[in-house]
C-alpha cells in the first residue's frame, strides 16, 4: 500500500479522515435540553456507517497523516465556526460575506466566503485544498474513472506533487498554475442552515459527500460537501480564454447536477 503523500510503500496505512473529525466533534457538541445530540450526519451512499461517523479510507502512512493534522488542521476550527455553534450571534462575528455565483440557476446563487486576515485566510485555503486532495485520492482508490485517469496522467501527477509540497513543506502554489494550464487552488463556501435543511430534508441532519465532477466526458474537478460547507477544486485544463466558461460548467455540475442528486438520494 502506497502513501499518497510520501509515496512510500507500507504494509498498512492509517485510517485517514477526508473531512477532519473536528468538524463532526464540534457540531455534534450541541446538546438538546433532553440531553440528546442536536445533529446527526448523513454520509451519502454509505448506509453502513453510523450516524455519528464519517468514512476513514486508507490514504496515508501514520507519519504523514499525523503531519497533515499538525501542519494544516490545527487551529482551523475557529476560522470555520464559533465554539458555540448553536448561537447565531457567534456566527455573525465571523468574517463571512455573500458571494454570488452566476450561470447555475436563473438567479445568482449566493454563498458565503471567508475574509480573514491574510495569514488566517491562507491557512483556511490550505485546509480546503487538503480536504479536496484527499477526496480526489479516495475517489481514485475507489475506481472512479476521471480521478484515476487524472492522477495517472503527467499533468495530474505534476499537480499532485505541487499540492503535496504545499501541504507538507509550505511551498508556495503557483497562482494561476500557468505551466500546466490549471490551478491548484480550491474554494471553500459557507451555506446557511436553511440550505442544509433543504438538501437533507431535515433540520437536524447534515450531509457529507464528495464526488468527481465531469461533463461531456471532460473531467472538471472535485467537490466535497460537509455540514455547512462545500469545497470546489477546479482540475480542468484550460487556456486563458476558456477559464471562465469552464468554471461556469464546473459550478453548474456541482451546485445544480451533483447537489441535486444528493438531495434526491437523501429524499428517498
N, C-alpha and C positions, 0 to 999 in steps of 0.2 A: 504494500500500500504506500502510495507516494503522497507526501505532504504538499499541499497546493502552495504553500508559502516558501519553504526552503528547498523543495524538490527532492528531499532525501527519502529513500525508501525505508519504511519502518514495518515491523511486524504488526503493530497496531497503531491506530490513530485515535486521537481524543474525540470525544463526542462534542462537536462544536456547535454552539447556538448560532444560527444565521442572524436572527434577531436576538440581541443580548438579553439575558434573563432579567436584568434590572428593569426593563420595560414592564414585564409581567409583574414583578415583585412590587414595584411602586404603585401600579394601577390597581392591583388586587389588594393593596393595603387599605383600600376603602372598606369600611365595615358598616353595615346597616345597624339600626337600633336593636334588632333581634340577634345581632352577633354574626350574621351571615355575610359573606363577601358580596360586594356590590356587583362586580363584573365577572363574567366568565369569558373565555376566549374560544373562538371557533376557528380551528385550522381547516381551511377549505380542502376538501378531498381527502381528509385524514380522520375518519370517524373512529379509528382505533385509538386515537390519542385522548387522554382525559382532558376535561375542560380547562384544567389549570396547568397544562403542559404545552410545550412547543417542540417541534422537531429538532433533533440534535444529530445531524449527519456526521459521519467521519470524514473530516476535511483536512485537519492539520495535526501535526505531531503535538505532543503535550507542550513542548517548549514554545513553539510558535503560537499555539492557542493562548497560552498564558501571556506571551509577549504582546499579542494583539490586544488583549484585555487591558494590560498595563499601559500600553502606548496610546491606544485610541479610545477606549471606553471609559477610563477613569475620569470622573468629573463631568461626564456628558449629561447625566440625568437632569441636573438643574438648568441646563441650557435648553432642554426639550420641554420640561414641565415643572410645575411647582411641587414642593413636598406635600402640600395639602391639595391633592388633585380634585377634591370634591368642592373646592371653594372657587367660584368664578373670579372673584376679585384677585385671587392669587395668579390666575392665568392672565388677567389683564395687565399684570406687571411685566410680563414677558414682552420682548421686542418682536412681536408678530404683526405683520402688516398685510393687507389684502393684495393679492396678485392675480391679475386676470389672464386666463389662458383662452385664446380665441380659436375659432375654427374647430371646436369639438361639438358644441351644441349651437342652436340658433342664437342664443345669448351667451356672452362670455362666461366661462367657468371661473369663479372666484375662489381661490385657495389662499391659505396663509403662508407667508415666507418669513423667515427669521432675519433679523438685522441686529446682530450682536456686535460689540466692538470687534475689530478686525481679527485679533488673535483667537477669540472665542468662536467667531464665525468660521475661521479656518479650521478649527478643531471639529466643529459640527459638520462641516462639509466633508472632512476626512472620515468622520464616523459614518456618514451616509454612504460614502464610497465603499467603506469596508463592508457594510451590510450588502450592498449590491454586488460586490465582488464575490462574497461568499455564496450569495444566491445563484450567481452565474455558474459557479463551480458545482453547486449542488444539482442544478438543472442538468449540467453536462454529465455528472456522475449517474444521474437517473435516466440517461439516454435521450434527453431532449435534443432533437436534430440540430437546430440552429446554434445552440450553445456549444454543443460538441464540435461542430464544424468550425465555429468561430475560434475556439481555443486551440484547435488543431491547425489553424492557418498561421502563416507567417505574421500577418498583421495582428491577429488575436494574441499570439504568443508574445509579440513585442509590447502590446498594450498591457498584457498581464504582468510582464516583468517590470514595466514602468510603475504600475499600481503597487506591486509588492515593494519596490524600492521606496515609494512614497509612504506606504503604511508602516513599514518596519524600520526604515532608515531616514525618514523625513526628507527624502529627496523632493525637490520642487517639481510639480507637474507642469509639463508644457501646456500653455493655455493661449490660444487653442492648439491642439495637437497637430500642427500643420504637416509634420513629416509623414504622418500616416493617413491624413485626411479624416481624422476622427477627433474625439475629445475624451479625456479621461475623467471628466467631472460628472458627478451625479447630483441631482437636485432633490432636496427634501422639502415636502409641503406639509402643512398642517391643515386638517379639515375639522369642521365643527362636530360636536357630539350628535347633532341632528343628522349630519351626513352619515356618520357611522350607523346610527339607528336606521337610516334608510337602506343602507347596504345589508345589514344583518336582519332587518325587520324586527329588531328587539332593542330596547333601550338599555339593556344590561349585558349585552354581548358584543364583543369586538372581533373583527375579522383579522386573520393573519394568513398571508399567502404570498407567493412570488411566482413569476412567470416570465418566459421569454416572449417578446412581442415581435410579430412579423406581419407583413402584408405583401401579397402578391409574390410570395416566395423570397422576399428580402428580409433579412434579419435587421430589425430596427433598434432593439435594445432590451433591457431587463427592467422590470418593475417589482417593487415589494410594497405590500400594504401591511401595516401593523397598527392596530388600535387607531389612534388619532392622526396617523402619518402615512404618507406614501412617498416612496423614493423612486425616481425615474433616472435610469442611466442610459443615455444615448450611446449606441455602439455601431451605428450605421457609418458607412464610408461615404464621403461627400467631397465635392468641390465647393468653393465658397458660394457660388451662385445657387447651389442646391440645398444649402443648410436649412434655410427657413422652411422650405417645402417638406423636407424630410422630417424636421422637428414637428411640424403640424401633423404629419402622418403618425409619428410616434405617439404624440399626445392623444390623438383620436383612438389609436389602437389600445392605449392604456385606459383612458378615462371613459370612453364610450363602449368599446368592444369588450375588453377584459373585465373591467369592473362591473359591467352589465352582466357578464357571465357569472361572476362571483355572486352578485345579487340574486340571480336566478337559482344558483345552486343552494344558497342559504335559504331560499324561499320554499324549497321542496322538503 
